[in-house]
Amino acid sequence: MKIYLAGPMSYLPQYNYPAFDKAAKRLRTAGHEVFNPADNDRDKGYSDEIKAAGGKVSPSLKRRIIQDDLLWIINHADAIAFLPGWDGKTIPPAAELSPDMLPGFKCKWEPARNSLASIYTCTWDGSGGCKIESALADWLGGFARIDIPREWIV
């Protein structure tokens, strides 16, 4: 299974990378392909860019991070795994902490019909009722939701 790993990062020590790394390791050991945002940040130099800016994330960097995350989800994800304490109301976390970046963008989990999985539903205000989940749920069939147990990351 191809899994996007979601969880809180902003304002946490080490951007919560240790928790992401532990959860990603467990999922990979179980044979899954995992998009770990912490790995992506390190691989693309985003972590260094944040450190150089004194821990601040510029709007330009936020956009690049959001683009990386959403493109991987749209192009690859079968499931989204949530670290403990992350409610999954919006993806990515940067949009929830700074909603002015994506004005009118709202997301929520909804139970899928005839399935144990949930579907991540997104809408865009002013879109005439057009829903982004058409691309995510209809085209890709929705995503399974995985809640990472706390004991995996401590």
C-alpha positions as CSV (number, residue, x, y, z in Angstrom):
1,M,0.0,0.0,0.0
2,K,1.2,3.5,-0.7
3,I,0.7,5.7,2.4
4,Y,1.0,9.4,3.0
5,L,2.0,10.1,6.6
6,A,0.2,13.1,8.1
7,G,0.8,14.8,11.4
8,P,1.6,18.0,13.3
9,M,4.9,19.6,12.5
10,S,4.8,23.4,12.9
11,Y,5.9,24.8,16.2
12,L,7.0,21.4,17.5
13,P,10.5,20.5,18.6
14,Q,12.5,19.2,15.6
15,Y,9.3,19.7,13.6
16,N,8.2,16.4,15.0
17,Y,10.5,14.6,12.6
18,P,11.4,11.8,15.2
19,A,7.7,10.8,15.4
20,F,7.3,10.8,11.6
21,D,10.5,8.8,11.2
22,K,9.5,6.1,13.7
23,A,6.0,5.7,12.2
24,A,7.5,5.6,8.6
25,K,10.0,3.0,9.7
26,R,7.2,0.8,11.1
27,L,5.0,1.2,8.0
28,R,8.0,0.4,5.6
29,T,9.0,-2.6,7.7
30,A,5.5,-3.9,7.1
31,G,6.1,-3.6,3.3
32,H,4.4,-0.3,2.6
33,E,5.7,2.6,0.4
34,V,5.5,5.7,2.6
35,F,5.7,9.4,1.8
36,N,7.2,10.9,5.0
37,P,7.1,14.7,4.9
38,A,10.1,14.8,7.2
39,D,12.1,12.8,4.6
40,N,10.8,15.1,1.9
41,D,11.8,18.2,3.8
42,R,15.3,16.9,4.4
43,D,15.8,15.5,0.9
44,K,14.7,18.8,-0.8
45,G,16.7,21.0,1.6
46,Y,13.5,22.5,3.1
47,S,14.8,21.8,6.7
48,D,18.0,23.7,6.0
49,E,16.0,26.6,4.5
50,I,13.8,26.7,7.6
51,K,16.9,26.7,9.9
52,A,18.5,29.5,7.9
53,A,15.4,31.6,8.3
54,G,15.5,31.2,12.1
55,G,12.7,28.5,12.2
56,K,10.3,30.5,10.1
57,V,8.6,29.1,7.0
58,S,8.2,31.6,4.2
59,P,5.0,31.7,2.1
60,S,7.0,30.5,-0.9
61,L,8.3,27.5,1.0
62,K,4.9,26.7,2.4
63,R,3.6,26.6,-1.2
64,R,6.4,24.2,-2.3
65,I,5.7,21.9,0.7
66,I,2.0,21.9,0.1
67,Q,2.6,21.2,-3.6
68,D,4.9,18.2,-2.9
69,D,2.4,16.7,-0.4
70,L,-0.7,17.1,-2.5
71,L,1.0,15.9,-5.7
72,W,2.1,12.7,-4.0
73,I,-1.3,12.1,-2.4
74,I,-3.1,12.7,-5.8
75,N,-0.6,10.7,-7.8
76,H,0.2,7.8,-5.5
77,A,-1.6,7.5,-2.2
78,D,-3.9,4.6,-1.3
79,A,-4.1,5.6,2.3
80,I,-3.4,8.4,4.7
81,A,-1.9,7.5,8.1
82,F,-2.3,10.0,10.9
83,L,0.1,10.4,13.8
84,P,-1.6,10.5,17.2
85,G,-3.3,13.8,18.0
86,W,-3.7,14.9,14.3
87,D,-7.4,15.2,13.4
88,G,-7.0,15.2,9.7
89,K,-9.4,18.1,9.2
90,T,-7.1,19.6,6.5
91,I,-4.1,18.5,4.5
92,P,-1.5,19.7,4.7
93,P,-1.0,21.0,8.2
94,A,0.4,24.3,6.9
95,A,-3.0,25.1,5.4
96,E,-4.7,24.6,8.8
97,L,-2.2,26.8,10.6
98,S,-2.3,29.5,7.9
99,P,-5.6,29.3,6.1
100,D,-5.0,32.6,4.3
101,M,-2.6,30.5,2.1
102,L,-5.6,28.7,0.6
103,P,-8.6,30.9,1.1
104,G,-11.9,29.1,1.0
105,F,-10.3,25.6,1.1
106,K,-12.1,23.3,3.6
107,C,-11.6,19.6,4.1
108,K,-13.1,16.9,6.3
109,W,-13.3,13.1,6.6
110,E,-16.6,11.4,5.7
111,P,-17.4,7.7,6.0
112,A,-17.3,5.9,2.7
113,R,-20.5,4.1,1.6
114,N,-20.2,0.3,1.7
115,S,-16.7,0.4,3.1
116,L,-14.7,0.6,6.3
117,A,-12.6,3.4,4.8
118,S,-13.2,7.1,5.0
119,I,-13.1,9.6,2.2
120,Y,-11.3,13.0,2.5
121,T,-13.8,15.6,1.2
122,C,-12.5,19.0,0.2
123,T,-14.5,22.0,-1.1
124,W,-13.4,25.4,-2.3
125,D,-15.7,28.3,-1.5
126,G,-17.0,30.1,-4.6
127,S,-16.5,27.0,-6.7
128,G,-20.2,26.7,-7.5
129,G,-20.4,23.5,-5.4
130,C,-17.6,21.7,-7.3
131,K,-15.7,19.5,-4.9
132,I,-12.1,18.7,-5.0
133,E,-12.9,15.2,-3.7
134,S,-14.1,14.5,-7.3
135,A,-10.4,14.2,-8.1
136,L,-9.4,12.5,-4.9
137,A,-12.3,10.2,-4.2
138,D,-14.0,9.6,-7.5
139,W,-10.9,9.3,-9.7
140,L,-8.8,7.5,-7.1
141,G,-11.5,5.7,-5.2
142,G,-10.9,7.5,-1.9
143,F,-8.3,6.8,0.7
144,A,-8.1,4.4,3.6
145,R,-7.5,6.1,6.9
146,I,-4.9,4.7,9.2
147,D,-4.5,5.9,12.8
148,I,-0.9,5.4,14.0
149,P,-0.8,4.0,17.6
150,R,0.9,6.2,20.1
151,E,3.3,3.4,21.1
152,W,4.8,3.4,17.6
153,I,6.3,6.9,18.1
154,V,7.3,7.0,21.7
